[in-house]
Amino acid sequence: MRVKRGVTSHAKHKKIFQANKGYRMTKRRLIRVAKEAYLHAGEYAFAGRRNKKRDFRQAWIVRISEAVKKQGINYSTFIKNLKNAKITLDRKILAILVLDHPAVFQAIVDKVKSFK
């Protein structure tokens, strides 16, 4: 008996077309092009999740650097003295302190400056 595959392939195609909603031109209409666009989108999303972490860390470093520059100390010295003073705050927390609690950040900078 012959097996007809129309239902199966239609379901597969439908899944890819649903995922490609919002794409332009043939990337949402033709299955070969749509499948390729779908695969590339998955690769970009995977890489983007990694890059997001990198970008956030970079933003925190810039924020901290600008804040300590106003206090007359450069970023690398600040981080080195922070470790020497055994203050275990990560860059994310320090960046939050710069924005939301400048007095606390000022106290940390003063402590680090005096540690040398």
C-alpha positions in Angstrom: 0.0 0.0 0.0 1.2 3.5 -0.9 1.9 6.0 1.9 0.8 9.5 1.1 3.0 12.1 2.9 1.0 15.2 2.2 -0.4 15.6 5.7 3.0 15.1 7.3 4.9 17.5 5.1 2.1 20.1 5.3 2.4 20.0 9.1 6.2 20.4 9.0 5.9 23.3 6.6 3.2 24.9 8.6 5.4 24.8 11.7 8.2 26.6 9.9 5.9 29.2 8.3 4.5 29.9 11.8 8.0 30.5 13.1 8.8 32.8 10.2 5.8 35.1 10.6 6.9 38.6 10.2 9.8 37.8 7.8 9.8 39.6 4.5 9.4 38.4 1.0 10.1 34.7 0.2 11.5 34.0 3.7 8.0 33.5 4.8 6.4 32.0 1.7 8.7 29.5 0.1 9.7 26.4 2.2 13.3 26.1 1.0 14.2 29.7 1.8 12.0 29.7 4.9 13.8 26.7 6.3 17.2 28.3 5.8 16.0 31.6 7.4 14.6 29.5 10.3 17.9 27.8 10.9 19.9 31.0 10.7 17.5 32.7 13.1 18.2 30.0 15.6 21.9 30.4 15.3 21.7 34.2 15.7 19.4 33.7 18.8 21.9 31.3 20.3 24.8 33.7 19.7 22.7 36.6 20.9 22.1 35.0 24.3 25.9 34.8 24.8 26.5 38.4 23.5 23.9 39.8 25.8 25.9 38.8 28.8 29.0 40.3 27.2 27.2 43.6 26.5 25.8 43.9 30.0 29.2 43.4 31.5 30.7 46.0 29.2 28.0 48.5 30.2 28.6 47.9 33.9 32.3 48.5 33.4 31.8 51.7 31.6 29.4 52.9 34.3 31.8 52.1 37.1 34.7 53.5 35.3 33.0 56.9 34.8 31.9 57.0 38.4 35.4 56.3 39.8 37.0 58.7 37.3 35.1 61.5 39.0 36.6 60.4 42.3 40.2 60.7 40.9 41.0 57.0 40.5 41.0 54.9 37.4 39.0 51.7 36.9 41.8 49.1 36.9 43.3 50.6 40.1 39.8 50.6 41.7 39.2 46.9 40.9 42.7 45.9 42.1 42.3 47.7 45.4 38.7 46.4 45.7 40.1 42.8 45.6 43.0 43.7 48.0 40.5 45.2 50.4 38.6 41.9 50.2 35.4 43.6 49.1 33.6 41.0 47.1 31.1 43.0 45.1 30.7 42.1 41.5 30.4 44.6 38.7 26.7 44.3 38.3 26.1 45.3 42.0 28.7 48.1 41.8 26.9 49.5 38.7 23.6 49.4 40.5 25.1 51.2 43.5 26.5 53.9 41.1 22.9 54.6 39.9 20.7 53.9 42.8 22.8 54.4 45.9 25.6 56.9 45.2 26.4 57.5 48.9 27.1 53.8 49.4 29.3 53.7 46.3 31.1 56.8 47.6 31.8 55.0 50.9 33.2 52.0 49.0 35.4 54.2 46.9 36.7 56.0 50.0 37.5 52.7 51.6 39.3 51.4 48.5 41.3 54.7 48.2 42.5 54.5 51.8 43.5 50.8 51.4 46.4 51.2 48.9 
